[in-house]
Amino acid sequence: MAESLTTLKWGVERRLEFIEFRLFWEGGVNRSDIIEMFDVSVPQASKDLTLYQERAPNNALYDKSAKRYVASEHFEPHFLKPDPDGYLSRLRSVAEGLIDLSESWITQVPDTDIALTPRRDIDALVLRTVLSAVRDHRSVDIHYQSMSKDRPDPIWRRITPHAFGYDGFRWHVRGYCHVTDKFKDFLLPRVLGIGSLDEPGAPAEHDALWQERFGVEIGPHPDLTTSQKAVVAKDYGMEKGSAVLTVRYAMLFYVLKRLGLLGDAAKLPARSQHIVVVNQAETQAALEKADFAA
């Protein structure tokens, strides 16, 4: 468990976390790593390493041949909680070019590729203005291209945005539509123009589908073998053969679609669809409540 660092200055705290990150995930760290990452002096980097050894005396050993400190066999985290998701998020961000390698704290990057997700063209002014509307509780005019049969051409419509959602591929803004008198999702790439800010419409607390949540119970596909079901249960953090995903009604369709759970997943091949919805009837009713039908 991470040690309390309340008695240390923020800069020192970050450098000790960095030292421990490198020791845990990459096996070692040296003085030049600290200098390059934080732009500190040689004496300061040496002082940081000394301080780390004082606070965590059994974690780092000096390897004379490699000229760096390496993690000992008795290493135990003191200043950060090792987080696989956090490390892999850094790795993904580097692989996708979202951040520079120097910002990730990673040096030894394994050969990595990411399943391609096409970049969506979101206008910076659109995003900035929508963010302003959310922050200041205002409405905003947007020139929006719907995929509805009723509105085949883009129209100007006023919305009062209050939240953002991400379906794994696309960002949308959630808000009250002054045209249809309903709370809806608006894909940011489909906002072709932005207009003026004005008085708001219905507030976020009236958006029941955003505020309320539903529990989707998932389990291994029934056609998997016993050992396959066990590893799927481990993969998804299931206990006693199932797990509950607590999802906003407004996000339910997107979550089910991304997991391949729209419709009856048990009818799909177990080799490609490893999980199914256990509470299928309740989930279908929840989709209908959320204005979606599988």
N, C-alpha and C positions, 0 to 999 in steps of 0.2 A: 504494500500500500504506500502511496506517495507520502513523503515526509512533509510536515508543515514548513513552509518557507516564509512565513509572515515576518520573520526577523531579518530577512535578506532584502536588499534592494531588487527592484524588478529586473534590472539588467543582469545582475548576478544570478538571480533565480533562473532566467532564461538560459544562461550559459551552462548552469549545472544540469538543467533538463536536457540540453543539447549533448553534453558529455554522456549522460546516461543513455540517451537515444542512440548515439553512435556505438556505445559499448554493447547495448542490448541487441540492436538490429543488425549492426555491421561488424561486431566483434572487437572493435577497437577505435581509439581516437588519439590524435597527437596534438601538440601545441599549435601547429600551423592550421589545423582544421578550425580551431577556435578563432585564430587571428583572421583567417579568410572569411569566416561566416559573420563575425561580429565587428570586424575592423577595430580590434583592440591591439594594444601594444604587446610585445613579447613578455614583459614582466607581468602584465595583467593576465595573460593566458596561463602563464606558469602558476600564478596565484590561484586562478580558478581550479586548475588541476589539483593543486595542493589542498584547497578547500574541499574539493570533492572527496579526496582520499580521507580527509579528516571526518567528514560526515558519513561516508560509506567505506570504512576501512577494509572491507573484505571483497570489494567489487572489482578493483582494477589492479593489474600487475604490469610492471614495466618490462617490455620485451626489447632487450638491447639490440638484437639483430634487426628487428623491424623498426626500431626507434619510435615506438608508440606504446600507449597503454592498451592492454587487451583485457577482455572480460575474464574474470576468474571462474573456476568451477563452482564457486560458492556465491556467484552473483545473485543479488536480490535487489529489485528496484526500490529506490528510496525517494526519488524526486518526480517520477512519473509512473502512471499505471500503463503497462504495455497494452496497446490497443491494436489488434490486427486490422480492424476496419479502418482505423486512423492511418496506419502505415500504408495499406492498400489504396486508400483514398489519395494519399500523397503520390504513390506510384502511378495511379491512374491519371492524376492531374498532370504529371510530367509527361506521360505517354501521349496524352491528348494535346499537349502543348498549352495547357491552361496556365501553368506556372513554369518558371525557369527551374532548372535543376538546383541552382544555388539556393532557391527559396524552400526546397523540400526537405533539407537536412540529409537527404540520401546522396551517397557518392557511388556506391557499387550497385548500379541499376541493372537488374537482370534483363535479358532480352524480353521485351514486353510488347504485346499488341492488344488493341482494344477493338471489339466488335464495332464496326463503323456506325455512328449515328450522324446522319447528315446535319450540318449546321443550319439552323433556322435564321432567316434574315429578320432580325428585330431592329427597328430604328431606335437609335439612342435617344432622340428627342421624345419619341413615343413613350419609351420606358421611363425617362426622367419625369415627364409630365404625369404619367399614371402614378408613379411613386409619390409625387407631390400631392396628388389628389387623395391617395390613401392616407398619407401622413397628416394632411390638413382637414380630412373629412369633408371633401368637396366632390362635386360631380364634374365630369369632363365630357366634351363632345369628341366622339371618335368616328372616323370614316372607316366602316367595317365591312369586309367581304364575308358574308355568311355562306354556308353551303346548303342552306335551306332552299327547298323548291319554291317557297313563297317569296324569297328575296334573292333572286339569282344575280342581281347586280349590287355593288357596294352602296350603302346608304349611310348618311350621317345619323348617329343615334347617341343620345346622352346616357351615360352610365355613372353610377356611384360605386367605384371600386373599393374593396376593403381587404382583399387577401390575394395571395398568389398560389398557384398549384403547379406541380410538375409531374407529368405522367411517365417519366422515364425517357421521353423523346422530345416533348414540347412543353413550353411554359405557357400558362394561361393566367389571366387575371379574373378573379371572382368578384362579381358585383351586381348591383341592382340595375336592371335595364328600365329606363324611363319610358321606352316605347312599348314594351310588352308587359310592364308592371310585374316583372318576375326577377328573381335572382338567377343569374346565368354565368356560364364560363365564356370568356372571350380570348381566343388564341392571339398572343401578342404579334406573331408574324402577319396576321390577317388585318391588323390595324394599319390602314394605308395612309391615314392622315390624322392629325390631332388638332382639336379646336380649343375653345376657351373653357376655363374653370368657372363653376357657378355653385349655387346652393345645392346641398346634397339631397338625395332621395331617401329611401328607406335605409335605416342603419344596419350595421352588421349583425346586431343581436336579433334582428328579425329574420335572418337567413337561417331557417331551421335546418336545412340540409347541410349547411356548413357547420353549424354548432353541434348538431347531434351526431352520434357515432353508432355504428353497427358492428357486431362481432361476427366475422367470417371464420367458421371452424374448418380447418383444413386437416387432411390426413393423407397417408401414403396411398397410392393407386392400389386398388384391391388385387390387381393381377401381378403385382411384384412378389418376389419370393420373401421369405421371412427375413433373411439377411439384408436384402435390398430395402425392405420396409424399415429395418432398424437403422440403416445408414441415412435414409431419407428423413427419418424422425430426428436423427442427430443433426442433419444438415439444417433443418428448419426449427430446431429447438423445441420439438414436440415432447410432451410428457403423456405417458399412457396412450400413445398412438395418435395424438392430435395436438393442435395448437390453435389458438384464437388470435386472429389478426383484427385489431380494433381500428376501424376505418371510418372517416367522415362519410356520410351518405353522399355528399357531393363528389367525393373521390372514389367511390365504390366501383363504378364502371371502369375507371382507368386501372385500378389495382387488379381487378379480375382479368381485364384484358391482357395486362402485362404478364400475369402468371398463367395465362392460358386457361382460365377458369370460367369464361363465359360459356353458357350452355352446360351440358353434362360431360365433364372432363373424364368420367369413368368410361365413356364410350371411345375415348381416344387411346392409341397404343401406349401401354405403360412404359415402353422403352424411351419415348420422347416426352410423355406427360407424366411426371413422377408424383404429382399431388392432385387431390380432388377436393371438392367442397363436401364436407360432411353434412352440414345443415343446408342442403340444397333448396328446399322449399322456402325456408325463411330468407335465404339470400335472394332468391328470385323475387319474393315479395318486397324486399328492401330495394332491389333495383327498380321495381315498378314505382315504389314510393319516391325514389330519386329521379323519376321521369326517364328512366332507361329501361329497356326490355331486351333481354338476351335473345 
